[in-house]
């Protein structure tokens, strides 16, 4: 049974997160994790300053499934099955030792899978004390109360061919994961929890970049009308153009921009699921794509809803109950639409105050698909059509050819491959060239339409793509109609 439990699907990051859950439940505000490299003798330690356990409490904690997952738990309890400590540890090592001090006395028990495999009977041999030669590690538990978890015989971490660099790379992955999972505990000037990894504090990773000025949508909290303690925040993140290089790389998260979109499910502010559309969708389930990579939705659920959400032992998967699916789908659809628009417009606003930006392209949704049309009411297009005279049929034919030959598939493939939208809106165009084109429109509005200089500038500020260049518009000369 123990050997079978090793295959539940943990990796080192998720296994350590499970160990830290126990530390939080024990009231710890500081957790030290140490990766000690020594080839095949390498080990991992997790030490907290929580309340510790009595001898009886440790004995219960080391037993498999000692706790009924259906029993009521305290509000701060992050566990459920009574298996996390053991299954998480067994998934990474063959010898797991736990030492705890709930008062003056130190109590130590260990599981040794090799000892079990080689024993003459089929007994559950829970051993006392550290393995001979490992007593030195217990000295790391220096706080008045607390618990130490020691992993040895790391057969799932240190495999044939593993180098010290592989070990260090794993430490980096663990740091990223813990910073994400426990970011709400780690945030603030006086965080509720400090995690030190090989002596260095783990920095929180906020998936939502809260309060960033470049966010096109920073929402209120939505509470479910009928279910208590279920609430969401629907975030649309800033486009790459609104971020520094460092911000863009950091906000991408452990798995990258596209993979990190979707719902972020928290139970007692501990992250369970990091980026998933949860099988929701209109017509068919949504998939992760480039157009919606700016959408991230925080969802908080209570710790008594595990059965409804089908939370697994690893606390890494969840499925929304039927009674929430419609509500979540509506919220997600609005968020996805906002994210899609922010991505398409490269984070630039499509509204100025209460006035809509005049866009050059519009979308026609037909029964057999979508068509992209040039908006003939866009001021630049309208001006050309009005002055076309006998060339009007030829000009309309030219616009239709452009509409029918938009390289949609090529744009889609290039966007997917390059992980970014194509350069538009005069991006990377010299300012003088933009100003020259702007001047043509400016003079046309004054000389042919009778606009004043002030009115013409206001019109340009509300016209795509010139709306992105207010400084160039302000610099236009005060020209009067001749």
Buried (B, 14 or more C-beta within 10 A) or exposed (E): EBEEBBEBEBBBBBBBBBBBBBBBBBBBBBBBBBBBBEEEEBBBBBBBBBBBBBEEBBBEBBBBEEBEBEEEBEEEBBBBBBBBBBBBBBBBBBBBBBBBBBEEEBBBBBBBBEBBEEEEEEEEEBBEBBBEEBEEBBEBBEBEBBBBBBBBBBBBBBEEEBEEEEBEEBBEEBBBBBBBBBBBBBBEEEBBBBBBBEEEBBBBBBBBBEEBEBBBBBBEEBEBEEBEBBBBBBBBBBBBBBBEEEBBEBBBBBBEBBBBBBBBBBBBBBBBBBBBBBEBBEEEEBEBBBBBBBBBBBBBBBBBBBEBBEBBBBBBBBBBBEEBBEBBBEBBBBBBEBBBBBBBBBBBEBEEEEEEBBBBEEEEEEEEEEBEBBBEEBBBBBBBBEEEEEEEEEBEEEBEEEBEEBEEEEEEEEBEEEEBBEEEBBEEEEEEEBBEBBBEBBBBBBBEBEBBBEEBBBBBBBBBBBBBBEEBBEEBEEBEEE
